[in-house]
Amino acid sequence: MSTSNSTSENSIGSIKKEHISGPHWEPPTIPNATTYWRCTSCQRESTCEQDLHRERFHAPSCEVHQ
């Protein structure tokens, strides 16, 4: 059974690219520095860009939900 189209959470078309900034790089002085993306509306960050394309990732007050 395929679940790739089963929920709206998997649909990335509704999230505007204008709300996603990145990739950002942590300073090399930080142990295990990594790359991350940020929502410019609610400021939540993730090391996986696809997280920002899911409405459930964002804060309830984020513009993504409006």
PDB file of N, H, CA, C and O in Angstrom:
ATOM      1  N   MET A   1       0.835  -1.171   0.000  1.00  0.00           N
ATOM      2  CA  MET A   1       0.000   0.000   0.000  1.00  0.00           C
ATOM      3  C   MET A   1       0.886   1.243   0.000  1.00  0.00           C
ATOM      4  O   MET A   1       1.775   1.370   0.842  1.00  0.00           O
ATOM      5  N   SER A   2       0.658   2.135  -0.912  1.00  0.00           N
ATOM      6  H   SER A   2      -0.064   2.032  -1.597  1.00  0.00           H
ATOM      7  CA  SER A   2       1.436   3.360  -0.999  1.00  0.00           C
ATOM      8  C   SER A   2       0.785   4.450  -0.160  1.00  0.00           C
ATOM      9  O   SER A   2      -0.426   4.662  -0.224  1.00  0.00           O
ATOM     10  N   THR A   3       1.605   5.135   0.626  1.00  0.00           N
ATOM     11  H   THR A   3       2.588   4.962   0.678  1.00  0.00           H
ATOM     12  CA  THR A   3       1.067   6.214   1.451  1.00  0.00           C
ATOM     13  C   THR A   3       1.563   7.576   0.984  1.00  0.00           C
ATOM     14  O   THR A   3       1.336   8.578   1.662  1.00  0.00           O
ATOM     15  N   SER A   4       2.229   7.628  -0.147  1.00  0.00           N
ATOM     16  H   SER A   4       2.414   6.814  -0.697  1.00  0.00           H
ATOM     17  CA  SER A   4       2.818   8.882  -0.597  1.00  0.00           C
ATOM     18  C   SER A   4       1.783   9.957  -0.901  1.00  0.00           C
ATOM     19  O   SER A   4       2.089  11.146  -0.819  1.00  0.00           O
ATOM     20  N   ASN A   5       0.570   9.562  -1.249  1.00  0.00           N
ATOM     21  H   ASN A   5       0.321   8.595  -1.316  1.00  0.00           H
ATOM     22  CA  ASN A   5      -0.467  10.543  -1.541  1.00  0.00           C
ATOM     23  C   ASN A   5      -1.624  10.464  -0.553  1.00  0.00           C
ATOM     24  O   ASN A   5      -2.712  10.969  -0.834  1.00  0.00           O
ATOM     25  N   SER A   6      -1.406   9.845   0.583  1.00  0.00           N
ATOM     26  H   SER A   6      -0.523   9.435   0.811  1.00  0.00           H
ATOM     27  CA  SER A   6      -2.526   9.552   1.469  1.00  0.00           C
ATOM     28  C   SER A   6      -2.960  10.710   2.355  1.00  0.00           C
ATOM     29  O   SER A   6      -4.112  10.740   2.787  1.00  0.00           O
ATOM     30  N   THR A   7      -2.079  11.663   2.641  1.00  0.00           N
ATOM     31  H   THR A   7      -1.143  11.638   2.289  1.00  0.00           H
ATOM     32  CA  THR A   7      -2.483  12.753   3.521  1.00  0.00           C
ATOM     33  C   THR A   7      -2.024  14.087   2.969  1.00  0.00           C
ATOM     34  O   THR A   7      -1.104  14.154   2.155  1.00  0.00           O
ATOM     35  N   SER A   8      -2.667  15.134   3.415  1.00  0.00           N
ATOM     36  H   SER A   8      -3.415  15.079   4.077  1.00  0.00           H
ATOM     37  CA  SER A   8      -2.270  16.460   2.970  1.00  0.00           C
ATOM     38  C   SER A   8      -0.899  16.827   3.509  1.00  0.00           C
ATOM     39  O   SER A   8      -0.237  17.713   2.967  1.00  0.00           O
ATOM     40  N   GLU A   9      -0.464  16.159   4.569  1.00  0.00           N
ATOM     41  H   GLU A   9      -1.001  15.440   5.009  1.00  0.00           H
ATOM     42  CA  GLU A   9       0.858  16.427   5.120  1.00  0.00           C
ATOM     43  C   GLU A   9       1.945  16.148   4.095  1.00  0.00           C
ATOM     44  O   GLU A   9       2.997  16.787   4.112  1.00  0.00           O
ATOM     45  N   ASN A  10       1.697  15.199   3.208  1.00  0.00           N
ATOM     46  H   ASN A  10       0.842  14.680   3.194  1.00  0.00           H
ATOM     47  CA  ASN A  10       2.688  14.858   2.199  1.00  0.00           C
ATOM     48  C   ASN A  10       2.654  15.785   1.003  1.00  0.00           C
ATOM     49  O   ASN A  10       3.517  15.690   0.131  1.00  0.00           O
ATOM     50  N   SER A  11       1.698  16.666   0.940  1.00  0.00           N
ATOM     51  H   SER A  11       0.998  16.744   1.649  1.00  0.00           H
ATOM     52  CA  SER A  11       1.590  17.597  -0.161  1.00  0.00           C
ATOM     53  C   SER A  11       2.407  18.842   0.140  1.00  0.00           C
ATOM     54  O   SER A  11       2.129  19.550   1.108  1.00  0.00           O
ATOM     55  N   ILE A  12       3.414  19.113  -0.682  1.00  0.00           N
ATOM     56  H   ILE A  12       3.640  18.537  -1.468  1.00  0.00           H
ATOM     57  CA  ILE A  12       4.267  20.255  -0.412  1.00  0.00           C
ATOM     58  C   ILE A  12       3.871  21.473  -1.229  1.00  0.00           C
ATOM     59  O   ILE A  12       4.498  22.524  -1.097  1.00  0.00           O
ATOM     60  N   GLY A  13       2.873  21.367  -2.048  1.00  0.00           N
ATOM     61  H   GLY A  13       2.364  20.513  -2.155  1.00  0.00           H
ATOM     62  CA  GLY A  13       2.481  22.467  -2.903  1.00  0.00           C
ATOM     63  C   GLY A  13       1.885  23.642  -2.159  1.00  0.00           C
ATOM     64  O   GLY A  13       1.898  24.757  -2.680  1.00  0.00           O
ATOM     65  N   SER A  14       1.363  23.436  -0.960  1.00  0.00           N
ATOM     66  H   SER A  14       1.353  22.530  -0.537  1.00  0.00           H
ATOM     67  CA  SER A  14       0.680  24.507  -0.253  1.00  0.00           C
ATOM     68  C   SER A  14       1.623  25.425   0.522  1.00  0.00           C
ATOM     69  O   SER A  14       1.213  26.516   0.918  1.00  0.00           O
ATOM     70  N   ILE A  15       2.854  25.024   0.748  1.00  0.00           N
ATOM     71  H   ILE A  15       3.187  24.138   0.426  1.00  0.00           H
ATOM     72  CA  ILE A  15       3.804  25.835   1.507  1.00  0.00           C
ATOM     73  C   ILE A  15       4.551  26.737   0.526  1.00  0.00           C
ATOM     74  O   ILE A  15       5.138  26.263  -0.447  1.00  0.00           O
ATOM     75  N   LYS A  16       4.521  28.022   0.792  1.00  0.00           N
ATOM     76  H   LYS A  16       4.045  28.407   1.582  1.00  0.00           H
ATOM     77  CA  LYS A  16       5.170  28.984  -0.094  1.00  0.00           C
ATOM     78  C   LYS A  16       6.675  28.989   0.140  1.00  0.00           C
ATOM     79  O   LYS A  16       7.134  28.990   1.282  1.00  0.00           O
ATOM     80  N   LYS A  17       7.430  28.991  -0.941  1.00  0.00           N
ATOM     81  H   LYS A  17       7.057  28.991  -1.869  1.00  0.00           H
ATOM     82  CA  LYS A  17       8.890  29.033  -0.852  1.00  0.00           C
ATOM     83  C   LYS A  17       9.367  30.284  -0.127  1.00  0.00           C
ATOM     84  O   LYS A  17      10.456  30.282   0.448  1.00  0.00           O
ATOM     85  N   GLU A  18       8.574  31.349  -0.143  1.00  0.00           N
ATOM     86  H   GLU A  18       7.690  31.350  -0.611  1.00  0.00           H
ATOM     87  CA  GLU A  18       8.989  32.590   0.506  1.00  0.00           C
ATOM     88  C   GLU A  18       9.124  32.429   2.015  1.00  0.00           C
ATOM     89  O   GLU A  18       9.744  33.269   2.667  1.00  0.00           O
ATOM     90  N   HIS A  19       8.558  31.374   2.579  1.00  0.00           N
ATOM     91  H   HIS A  19       8.054  30.692   2.050  1.00  0.00           H
ATOM     92  CA  HIS A  19       8.651  31.131   4.018  1.00  0.00           C
ATOM     93  C   HIS A  19       9.843  30.264   4.391  1.00  0.00           C
ATOM     94  O   HIS A  19      10.060  29.990   5.571  1.00  0.00           O
ATOM     95  N   ILE A  20      10.617  29.831   3.410  1.00  0.00           N
ATOM     96  H   ILE A  20      10.441  30.053   2.451  1.00  0.00           H
ATOM     97  CA  ILE A  20      11.744  28.949   3.681  1.00  0.00           C
ATOM     98  C   ILE A  20      13.046  29.667   3.350  1.00  0.00           C
ATOM     99  O   ILE A  20      13.228  30.157   2.235  1.00  0.00           O
ATOM    100  N   SER A  21      13.940  29.726   4.316  1.00  0.00           N
ATOM    101  H   SER A  21      13.792  29.328   5.221  1.00  0.00           H
ATOM    102  CA  SER A  21      15.260  30.285   4.051  1.00  0.00           C
ATOM    103  C   SER A  21      16.308  29.224   4.315  1.00  0.00           C
ATOM    104  O   SER A  21      16.157  28.383   5.201  1.00  0.00           O
ATOM    105  N   GLY A  22      17.348  29.276   3.548  1.00  0.00           N
ATOM    106  H   GLY A  22      17.470  29.958   2.827  1.00  0.00           H
ATOM    107  CA  GLY A  22      18.419  28.314   3.715  1.00  0.00           C
ATOM    108  C   GLY A  22      18.896  27.800   2.378  1.00  0.00           C
ATOM    109  O   GLY A  22      18.344  28.176   1.344  1.00  0.00           O
ATOM    110  N   PRO A  23      19.864  26.989   2.369  1.00  0.00           N
ATOM    111  CA  PRO A  23      20.457  26.378   3.557  1.00  0.00           C
ATOM    112  C   PRO A  23      21.357  27.351   4.312  1.00  0.00           C
ATOM    113  O   PRO A  23      22.006  28.214   3.722  1.00  0.00           O
ATOM    114  N   HIS A  24      21.377  27.189   5.614  1.00  0.00           N
ATOM    115  H   HIS A  24      20.850  26.488   6.094  1.00  0.00           H
ATOM    116  CA  HIS A  24      22.254  27.936   6.507  1.00  0.00           C
ATOM    117  C   HIS A  24      23.302  26.954   7.023  1.00  0.00           C
ATOM    118  O   HIS A  24      23.011  25.778   7.246  1.00  0.00           O
ATOM    119  N   TRP A  25      24.510  27.447   7.209  1.00  0.00           N
ATOM    120  H   TRP A  25      24.746  28.402   7.028  1.00  0.00           H
ATOM    121  CA  TRP A  25      25.583  26.596   7.700  1.00  0.00           C
ATOM    122  C   TRP A  25      25.979  27.047   9.092  1.00  0.00           C
ATOM    123  O   TRP A  25      26.225  28.231   9.323  1.00  0.00           O
ATOM    124  N   GLU A  26      26.040  26.106  10.015  1.00  0.00           N
ATOM    125  H   GLU A  26      25.841  25.145   9.827  1.00  0.00           H
ATOM    126  CA  GLU A  26      26.518  26.424  11.361  1.00  0.00           C
ATOM    127  C   GLU A  26      28.013  26.695  11.301  1.00  0.00           C
ATOM    128  O   GLU A  26      28.714  26.155  10.446  1.00  0.00           O
ATOM    129  N   PRO A  27      28.500  27.532  12.210  1.00  0.00           N
ATOM    130  CA  PRO A  27      29.941  27.822  12.212  1.00  0.00           C
ATOM    131  C   PRO A  27      30.760  26.554  12.441  1.00  0.00           C
ATOM    132  O   PRO A  27      30.342  25.673  13.193  1.00  0.00           O
ATOM    133  N   PRO A  28      31.907  26.458  11.807  1.00  0.00           N
ATOM    134  CA  PRO A  28      32.742  25.260  11.962  1.00  0.00           C
ATOM    135  C   PRO A  28      33.249  25.054  13.383  1.00  0.00           C
ATOM    136  O   PRO A  28      33.755  23.979  13.705  1.00  0.00           O
ATOM    137  N   THR A  29      33.124  26.064  14.240  1.00  0.00           N
ATOM    138  H   THR A  29      32.714  26.938  13.979  1.00  0.00           H
ATOM    139  CA  THR A  29      33.552  25.915  15.628  1.00  0.00           C
ATOM    140  C   THR A  29      32.572  25.091  16.453  1.00  0.00           C
ATOM    141  O   THR A  29      32.898  24.667  17.563  1.00  0.00           O
ATOM    142  N   ILE A  30      31.376  24.860  15.921  1.00  0.00           N
ATOM    143  H   ILE A  30      31.111  25.204  15.020  1.00  0.00           H
ATOM    144  CA  ILE A  30      30.372  24.056  16.610  1.00  0.00           C
ATOM    145  C   ILE A  30      30.634  22.585  16.307  1.00  0.00           C
ATOM    146  O   ILE A  30      30.718  22.203  15.140  1.00  0.00           O
ATOM    147  N   PRO A  31      30.765  21.754  17.341  1.00  0.00           N
ATOM    148  CA  PRO A  31      30.963  20.314  17.097  1.00  0.00           C
ATOM    149  C   PRO A  31      29.783  19.740  16.303  1.00  0.00           C
ATOM    150  O   PRO A  31      28.627  20.063  16.580  1.00  0.00           O
ATOM    151  N   ASN A  32      30.072  18.917  15.348  1.00  0.00           N
ATOM    152  H   ASN A  32      31.010  18.655  15.122  1.00  0.00           H
ATOM    153  CA  ASN A  32      29.067  18.293  14.488  1.00  0.00           C
ATOM    154  C   ASN A  32      28.215  19.332  13.755  1.00  0.00           C
ATOM    155  O   ASN A  32      27.006  19.153  13.605  1.00  0.00           O
ATOM    156  N   ALA A  33      28.841  20.405  13.304  1.00  0.00           N
ATOM    157  H   ALA A  33      29.823  20.550  13.426  1.00  0.00           H
ATOM    158  CA  ALA A  33      28.134  21.460  12.571  1.00  0.00           C
ATOM    159  C   ALA A  33      27.398  20.860  11.385  1.00  0.00           C
ATOM    160  O   ALA A  33      27.867  19.907  10.762  1.00  0.00           O
ATOM    161  N   THR A  34      26.247  21.426  11.083  1.00  0.00           N
ATOM    162  H   THR A  34      25.866  22.200  11.589  1.00  0.00           H
ATOM    163  CA  THR A  34      25.412  20.894  10.018  1.00  0.00           C
ATOM    164  C   THR A  34      24.754  22.025   9.234  1.00  0.00           C
ATOM    165  O   THR A  34      24.928  23.200   9.555  1.00  0.00           O
ATOM    166  N   THR A  35      24.016  21.665   8.230  1.00  0.00           N
ATOM    167  H   THR A  35      23.875  20.709   7.969  1.00  0.00           H
ATOM    168  CA  THR A  35      23.247  22.596   7.415  1.00  0.00           C
ATOM    169  C   THR A  35      21.795  22.531   7.876  1.00  0.00           C
ATOM    170  O   THR A  35      21.306  21.460   8.238  1.00  0.00           O
ATOM    171  N   TYR A  36      21.106  23.668   7.867  1.00  0.00           N
ATOM    172  H   TYR A  36      21.503  24.538   7.573  1.00  0.00           H
ATOM    173  CA  TYR A  36      19.705  23.664   8.277  1.00  0.00           C
ATOM    174  C   TYR A  36      18.907  24.691   7.486  1.00  0.00           C
ATOM    175  O   TYR A  36      19.473  25.582   6.853  1.00  0.00           O
ATOM    176  N   TRP A  37      17.579  24.554   7.529  1.00  0.00           N
ATOM    177  H   TRP A  37      17.119  23.830   8.043  1.00  0.00           H
ATOM    178  CA  TRP A  37      16.642  25.459   6.891  1.00  0.00           C
ATOM    179  C   TRP A  37      15.743  26.045   7.962  1.00  0.00           C
ATOM    180  O   TRP A  37      15.544  25.432   9.011  1.00  0.00           O
ATOM    181  N   ARG A  38      15.192  27.238   7.705  1.00  0.00           N
ATOM    182  H   ARG A  38      15.353  27.736   6.852  1.00  0.00           H
ATOM    183  CA  ARG A  38      14.375  27.940   8.698  1.00  0.00           C
ATOM    184  C   ARG A  38      13.109  28.493   8.045  1.00  0.00           C
ATOM    185  O   ARG A  38      13.131  28.956   6.905  1.00  0.00           O
ATOM    186  N   CYS A  39      12.011  28.432   8.790  1.00  0.00           N
ATOM    187  H   CYS A  39      11.993  28.055   9.716  1.00  0.00           H
ATOM    188  CA  CYS A  39      10.781  29.104   8.375  1.00  0.00           C
ATOM    189  C   CYS A  39      10.918  30.569   8.786  1.00  0.00           C
ATOM    190  O   CYS A  39      11.169  30.861   9.955  1.00  0.00           O
ATOM    191  N   THR A  40      10.757  31.480   7.849  1.00  0.00           N
ATOM    192  H   THR A  40      10.553  31.242   6.900  1.00  0.00           H
ATOM    193  CA  THR A  40      10.916  32.894   8.153  1.00  0.00           C
ATOM    194  C   THR A  40       9.727  33.454   8.923  1.00  0.00           C
ATOM    195  O   THR A  40       9.799  34.567   9.444  1.00  0.00           O
ATOM    196  N   SER A  41       8.654  32.712   9.000  1.00  0.00           N
ATOM    197  H   SER A  41       8.596  31.808   8.576  1.00  0.00           H
ATOM    198  CA  SER A  41       7.479  33.172   9.726  1.00  0.00           C
ATOM    199  C   SER A  41       7.510  32.748  11.194  1.00  0.00           C
ATOM    200  O   SER A  41       7.376  33.591  12.081  1.00  0.00           O
ATOM    201  N   CYS A  42       7.684  31.451  11.461  1.00  0.00           N
ATOM    202  H   CYS A  42       7.793  30.766  10.741  1.00  0.00           H
ATOM    203  CA  CYS A  42       7.644  30.965  12.849  1.00  0.00           C
ATOM    204  C   CYS A  42       9.031  30.674  13.416  1.00  0.00           C
ATOM    205  O   CYS A  42       9.159  30.354  14.598  1.00  0.00           O
ATOM    206  N   GLN A  43      10.069  30.781  12.587  1.00  0.00           N
ATOM    207  H   GLN A  43       9.965  31.041  11.627  1.00  0.00           H
ATOM    208  CA  GLN A  43      11.463  30.600  12.994  1.00  0.00           C
ATOM    209  C   GLN A  43      11.836  29.171  13.382  1.00  0.00           C
ATOM    210  O   GLN A  43      12.911  28.961  13.945  1.00  0.00           O
ATOM    211  N   ARG A  44      10.999  28.199  13.106  1.00  0.00           N
ATOM    212  H   ARG A  44      10.126  28.370  12.649  1.00  0.00           H
ATOM    213  CA  ARG A  44      11.377  26.814  13.390  1.00  0.00           C
ATOM    214  C   ARG A  44      12.419  26.372  12.381  1.00  0.00           C
ATOM    215  O   ARG A  44      12.383  26.772  11.217  1.00  0.00           O
ATOM    216  N   GLU A  45      13.347  25.543  12.838  1.00  0.00           N
ATOM    217  H   GLU A  45      13.376  25.219  13.784  1.00  0.00           H
ATOM    218  CA  GLU A  45      14.461  25.093  12.010  1.00  0.00           C
ATOM    219  C   GLU A  45      14.508  23.577  11.935  1.00  0.00           C
ATOM    220  O   GLU A  45      14.058  22.878  12.843  1.00  0.00           O
ATOM    221  N   SER A  46      15.065  23.080  10.826  1.00  0.00           N
ATOM    222  H   SER A  46      15.430  23.648  10.088  1.00  0.00           H
ATOM    223  CA  SER A  46      15.240  21.645  10.656  1.00  0.00           C
ATOM    224  C   SER A  46      16.447  21.377   9.773  1.00  0.00           C
ATOM    225  O   SER A  46      16.781  22.174   8.896  1.00  0.00           O
ATOM    226  N   THR A  47      17.090  20.257  10.011  1.00  0.00           N
ATOM    227  H   THR A  47      16.819  19.609  10.723  1.00  0.00           H
ATOM    228  CA  THR A  47      18.195  19.844   9.157  1.00  0.00           C
ATOM    229  C   THR A  47      17.683  19.182   7.880  1.00  0.00           C
ATOM    230  O   THR A  47      18.464  18.891   6.974  1.00  0.00           O
ATOM    231  N   CYS A  48      16.386  18.947   7.809  1.00  0.00           N
ATOM    232  H   CYS A  48      15.752  19.184   8.545  1.00  0.00           H
ATOM    233  CA  CYS A  48      15.757  18.342   6.635  1.00  0.00           C
ATOM    234  C   CYS A  48      14.807  19.365   5.998  1.00  0.00           C
ATOM    235  O   CYS A  48      13.781  19.701   6.590  1.00  0.00           O
ATOM    236  N   GLU A  49      15.132  19.852   4.823  1.00  0.00           N
ATOM    237  H   GLU A  49      15.965  19.578   4.343  1.00  0.00           H
ATOM    238  CA  GLU A  49      14.315  20.873   4.173  1.00  0.00           C
ATOM    239  C   GLU A  49      12.865  20.433   3.994  1.00  0.00           C
ATOM    240  O   GLU A  49      11.954  21.255   4.097  1.00  0.00           O
ATOM    241  N   GLN A  50      12.644  19.161   3.731  1.00  0.00           N
ATOM    242  H   GLN A  50      13.384  18.494   3.648  1.00  0.00           H
ATOM    243  CA  GLN A  50      11.276  18.678   3.499  1.00  0.00           C
ATOM    244  C   GLN A  50      10.375  18.875   4.714  1.00  0.00           C
ATOM    245  O   GLN A  50       9.158  18.976   4.555  1.00  0.00           O
ATOM    246  N   ASP A  51      10.931  18.933   5.916  1.00  0.00           N
ATOM    247  H   ASP A  51      11.919  18.851   6.045  1.00  0.00           H
ATOM    248  CA  ASP A  51      10.115  19.195   7.103  1.00  0.00           C
ATOM    249  C   ASP A  51       9.362  20.511   6.963  1.00  0.00           C
ATOM    250  O   ASP A  51       8.215  20.618   7.396  1.00  0.00           O
ATOM    251  N   LEU A  52       9.993  21.508   6.364  1.00  0.00           N
ATOM    252  H   LEU A  52      10.925  21.421   6.012  1.00  0.00           H
ATOM    253  CA  LEU A  52       9.374  22.818   6.230  1.00  0.00           C
ATOM    254  C   LEU A  52       8.227  22.832   5.223  1.00  0.00           C
ATOM    255  O   LEU A  52       7.461  23.794   5.171  1.00  0.00           O
ATOM    256  N   HIS A  53       8.106  21.790   4.435  1.00  0.00           N
ATOM    257  H   HIS A  53       8.729  21.008   4.477  1.00  0.00           H
ATOM    258  CA  HIS A  53       7.018  21.673   3.469  1.00  0.00           C
ATOM    259  C   HIS A  53       5.794  20.995   4.069  1.00  0.00           C
ATOM    260  O   HIS A  53       4.801  20.785   3.373  1.00  0.00           O
ATOM    261  N   ARG A  54       5.852  20.655   5.330  1.00  0.00           N
ATOM    262  H   ARG A  54       6.659  20.826   5.896  1.00  0.00           H
ATOM    263  CA  ARG A  54       4.723  20.014   6.018  1.00  0.00           C
ATOM    264  C   ARG A  54       4.089  21.010   6.981  1.00  0.00           C
ATOM    265  O   ARG A  54       4.770  21.571   7.839  1.00  0.00           O
ATOM    266  N   GLU A  55       2.801  21.224   6.841  1.00  0.00           N
ATOM    267  H   GLU A  55       2.248  20.768   6.145  1.00  0.00           H
ATOM    268  CA  GLU A  55       2.112  22.190   7.692  1.00  0.00           C
ATOM    269  C   GLU A  55       2.257  21.858   9.169  1.00  0.00           C
ATOM    270  O   GLU A  55       2.355  22.763   9.997  1.00  0.00           O
ATOM    271  N   ARG A  56       2.272  20.577   9.511  1.00  0.00           N
ATOM    272  H   ARG A  56       2.192  19.841   8.838  1.00  0.00           H
ATOM    273  CA  ARG A  56       2.348  20.167  10.920  1.00  0.00           C
ATOM    274  C   ARG A  56       3.685  20.535  11.560  1.00  0.00           C
ATOM    275  O   ARG A  56       3.787  20.557  12.786  1.00  0.00           O
ATOM    276  N   PHE A  57       4.689  20.819  10.775  1.00  0.00           N
ATOM    277  H   PHE A  57       4.605  20.802   9.779  1.00  0.00           H
ATOM    278  CA  PHE A  57       6.000  21.203  11.301  1.00  0.00           C
ATOM    279  C   PHE A  57       5.958  22.615  11.912  1.00  0.00           C
ATOM    280  O   PHE A  57       6.656  22.892  12.887  1.00  0.00           O
ATOM    281  N   HIS A  58       5.159  23.475  11.350  1.00  0.00           N
ATOM    282  H   HIS A  58       4.592  23.249  10.558  1.00  0.00           H
ATOM    283  CA  HIS A  58       5.141  24.889  11.719  1.00  0.00           C
ATOM    284  C   HIS A  58       4.326  25.152  12.981  1.00  0.00           C
ATOM    285  O   HIS A  58       3.442  24.378  13.348  1.00  0.00           O
ATOM    286  N   ALA A  59       4.653  26.269  13.635  1.00  0.00           N
ATOM    287  H   ALA A  59       5.372  26.897  13.338  1.00  0.00           H
ATOM    288  CA  ALA A  59       3.921  26.679  14.833  1.00  0.00           C
ATOM    289  C   ALA A  59       2.475  27.009  14.460  1.00  0.00           C
ATOM    290  O   ALA A  59       2.216  27.467  13.347  1.00  0.00           O
ATOM    291  N   PRO A  60       1.519  26.778  15.389  1.00  0.00           N
ATOM    292  CA  PRO A  60       0.112  27.062  15.079  1.00  0.00           C
ATOM    293  C   PRO A  60      -0.138  28.513  14.654  1.00  0.00           C
ATOM    294  O   PRO A  60      -1.066  28.783  13.892  1.00  0.00           O
ATOM    295  N   SER A  61       0.668  29.426  15.133  1.00  0.00           N
ATOM    296  H   SER A  61       1.422  29.207  15.752  1.00  0.00           H
ATOM    297  CA  SER A  61       0.476  30.836  14.776  1.00  0.00           C
ATOM    298  C   SER A  61       1.210  31.242  13.490  1.00  0.00           C
ATOM    299  O   SER A  61       1.155  32.404  13.087  1.00  0.00           O
ATOM    300  N   CYS A  62       1.881  30.307  12.861  1.00  0.00           N
ATOM    301  H   CYS A  62       1.926  29.363  13.188  1.00  0.00           H
ATOM    302  CA  CYS A  62       2.651  30.586  11.636  1.00  0.00           C
ATOM    303  C   CYS A  62       1.738  30.962  10.479  1.00  0.00           C
ATOM    304  O   CYS A  62       0.619  30.460  10.378  1.00  0.00           O
ATOM    305  N   GLU A  63       2.213  31.844   9.606  1.00  0.00           N
ATOM    306  H   GLU A  63       3.122  32.252   9.688  1.00  0.00           H
ATOM    307  CA  GLU A  63       1.451  32.255   8.433  1.00  0.00           C
ATOM    308  C   GLU A  63       1.107  31.091   7.517  1.00  0.00           C
ATOM    309  O   GLU A  63       0.150  31.172   6.746  1.00  0.00           O
ATOM    310  N   VAL A  64       1.861  30.028   7.590  1.00  0.00           N
ATOM    311  H   VAL A  64       2.638  29.962   8.216  1.00  0.00           H
ATOM    312  CA  VAL A  64       1.610  28.851   6.760  1.00  0.00           C
ATOM    313  C   VAL A  64       0.217  28.296   7.019  1.00  0.00           C
ATOM    314  O   VAL A  64      -0.410  27.747   6.113  1.00  0.00           O
ATOM    315  N   HIS A  65      -0.268  28.433   8.242  1.00  0.00           N
ATOM    316  H   HIS A  65       0.242  28.879   8.978  1.00  0.00           H
ATOM    317  CA  HIS A  65      -1.582  27.900   8.609  1.00  0.00           C
ATOM    318  C   HIS A  65      -2.725  28.839   8.262  1.00  0.00           C
ATOM    319  O   HIS A  65      -3.889  28.458   8.384  1.00  0.00           O
ATOM    320  N   GLN A  66      -2.422  30.049   7.834  1.00  0.00           N
ATOM    321  H   GLN A  66      -1.476  30.359   7.735  1.00  0.00           H
ATOM    322  CA  GLN A  66      -3.493  31.024   7.591  1.00  0.00           C
ATOM    323  C   GLN A  66      -3.906  31.066   6.159  1.00  0.00           C
ATOM    324  O   GLN A  66      -4.796  31.836   5.795  1.00  0.00           O
TER     325      GLN A  66
END
